């Protein structure tokens, strides 16, 4: 495998989302693909997915 996920800031931010429910702050994580469709993280994950699909079809 050659793909590496270097850009982790957007990935970290999408997992740290929360919503208020009354007095409680509840986790509300988002997919990196929903959070920032144009980020480097998304490009890197798409490259990884393509590489995995290529490897399993060999």
C-alpha atoms as an extended CHARMM CRD file, in Angstrom:
* protein
*
        58  EXT
         1         1  UNK       CA              0.0000000000        0.0000000000        0.0000000000  PROA      1               0.0000000000
         2         2  UNK       CA              1.3300000000        3.4070000000       -0.9730000000  PROA      2               0.0000000000
         3         3  UNK       CA             -1.4130000000        5.7750000000        0.2470000000  PROA      3               0.0000000000
         4         4  UNK       CA             -0.8040000000        7.7640000000        3.4180000000  PROA      4               0.0000000000
         5         5  UNK       CA             -3.2000000000       10.0610000000        5.2590000000  PROA      5               0.0000000000
         6         6  UNK       CA             -1.1070000000       13.1140000000        6.1110000000  PROA      6               0.0000000000
         7         7  UNK       CA             -3.7670000000       15.7680000000        6.6170000000  PROA      7               0.0000000000
         8         8  UNK       CA             -5.4260000000       14.9590000000        9.9440000000  PROA      8               0.0000000000
         9         9  UNK       CA             -6.6550000000       18.3580000000       11.1240000000  PROA      9               0.0000000000
        10        10  UNK       CA             -9.9550000000       18.2250000000        9.2080000000  PROA      10              0.0000000000
        11        11  UNK       CA            -10.4060000000       14.5880000000       10.2390000000  PROA      11              0.0000000000
        12        12  UNK       CA             -9.9360000000       15.4910000000       13.8860000000  PROA      12              0.0000000000
        13        13  UNK       CA            -12.3300000000       18.4390000000       13.6300000000  PROA      13              0.0000000000
        14        14  UNK       CA            -15.1050000000       16.3900000000       12.0370000000  PROA      14              0.0000000000
        15        15  UNK       CA            -14.9940000000       13.9020000000       14.9370000000  PROA      15              0.0000000000
        16        16  UNK       CA            -15.0770000000       16.6140000000       17.6100000000  PROA      16              0.0000000000
        17        17  UNK       CA            -18.4520000000       18.1060000000       16.6430000000  PROA      17              0.0000000000
        18        18  UNK       CA            -21.0910000000       18.2660000000       19.3720000000  PROA      18              0.0000000000
        19        19  UNK       CA            -24.6960000000       19.3820000000       19.7520000000  PROA      19              0.0000000000
        20        20  UNK       CA            -26.4980000000       20.7400000000       22.7980000000  PROA      20              0.0000000000
        21        21  UNK       CA            -29.4310000000       18.6680000000       24.0430000000  PROA      21              0.0000000000
        22        22  UNK       CA            -30.8560000000       20.5490000000       26.9780000000  PROA      22              0.0000000000
        23        23  UNK       CA            -27.9580000000       20.9090000000       29.3990000000  PROA      23              0.0000000000
        24        24  UNK       CA            -25.9700000000       18.0730000000       27.8130000000  PROA      24              0.0000000000
        25        25  UNK       CA            -23.3140000000       18.4300000000       25.1530000000  PROA      25              0.0000000000
        26        26  UNK       CA            -23.6370000000       15.2870000000       22.9960000000  PROA      26              0.0000000000
        27        27  UNK       CA            -21.1940000000       13.9680000000       20.4100000000  PROA      27              0.0000000000
        28        28  UNK       CA            -22.2960000000       14.6290000000       16.8250000000  PROA      28              0.0000000000
        29        29  UNK       CA            -19.4310000000       13.3360000000       14.6640000000  PROA      29              0.0000000000
        30        30  UNK       CA            -19.5760000000       13.8540000000       10.9020000000  PROA      30              0.0000000000
        31        31  UNK       CA            -18.0270000000       11.9190000000        8.0720000000  PROA      31              0.0000000000
        32        32  UNK       CA            -14.9590000000       13.6570000000        6.6680000000  PROA      32              0.0000000000
        33        33  UNK       CA            -16.7960000000       13.5440000000        3.3250000000  PROA      33              0.0000000000
        34        34  UNK       CA            -19.6870000000       15.5660000000        4.8210000000  PROA      34              0.0000000000
        35        35  UNK       CA            -17.5350000000       17.8610000000        6.9480000000  PROA      35              0.0000000000
        36        36  UNK       CA            -15.2450000000       19.2650000000        4.2510000000  PROA      36              0.0000000000
        37        37  UNK       CA            -15.6560000000       17.7360000000        0.7930000000  PROA      37              0.0000000000
        38        38  UNK       CA            -12.7160000000       19.7010000000       -0.6420000000  PROA      38              0.0000000000
        39        39  UNK       CA            -10.1240000000       19.0350000000        2.0650000000  PROA      39              0.0000000000
        40        40  UNK       CA             -6.8230000000       17.2820000000        1.5430000000  PROA      40              0.0000000000
        41        41  UNK       CA             -8.0520000000       14.5700000000        3.9330000000  PROA      41              0.0000000000
        42        42  UNK       CA            -10.9120000000       13.7210000000        1.5940000000  PROA      42              0.0000000000
        43        43  UNK       CA             -8.5410000000       13.5170000000       -1.3730000000  PROA      43              0.0000000000
        44        44  UNK       CA             -6.2120000000       11.2640000000        0.5980000000  PROA      44              0.0000000000
        45        45  UNK       CA             -9.0650000000        8.9830000000        1.7210000000  PROA      45              0.0000000000
        46        46  UNK       CA            -10.3580000000        8.7560000000       -1.8490000000  PROA      46              0.0000000000
        47        47  UNK       CA             -6.8630000000        7.8090000000       -3.0350000000  PROA      47              0.0000000000
        48        48  UNK       CA             -6.6690000000        5.1630000000       -0.3020000000  PROA      48              0.0000000000
        49        49  UNK       CA            -10.0850000000        3.7730000000       -1.2640000000  PROA      49              0.0000000000
        50        50  UNK       CA             -9.0790000000        3.5870000000       -4.9220000000  PROA      50              0.0000000000
        51        51  UNK       CA             -5.8600000000        1.8220000000       -3.9780000000  PROA      51              0.0000000000
        52        52  UNK       CA             -7.7170000000       -0.7240000000       -1.8130000000  PROA      52              0.0000000000
        53        53  UNK       CA            -10.2420000000       -1.3980000000       -4.5680000000  PROA      53              0.0000000000
        54        54  UNK       CA             -7.4180000000       -1.8250000000       -7.0440000000  PROA      54              0.0000000000
        55        55  UNK       CA             -5.6030000000       -4.2620000000       -4.7330000000  PROA      55              0.0000000000
        56        56  UNK       CA             -8.6700000000       -6.4450000000       -4.1250000000  PROA      56              0.0000000000
        57        57  UNK       CA             -9.4740000000       -6.6420000000       -7.8250000000  PROA      57              0.0000000000
        58        58  UNK       CA             -5.9790000000       -7.8920000000       -8.7600000000  PROA      58              0.0000000000
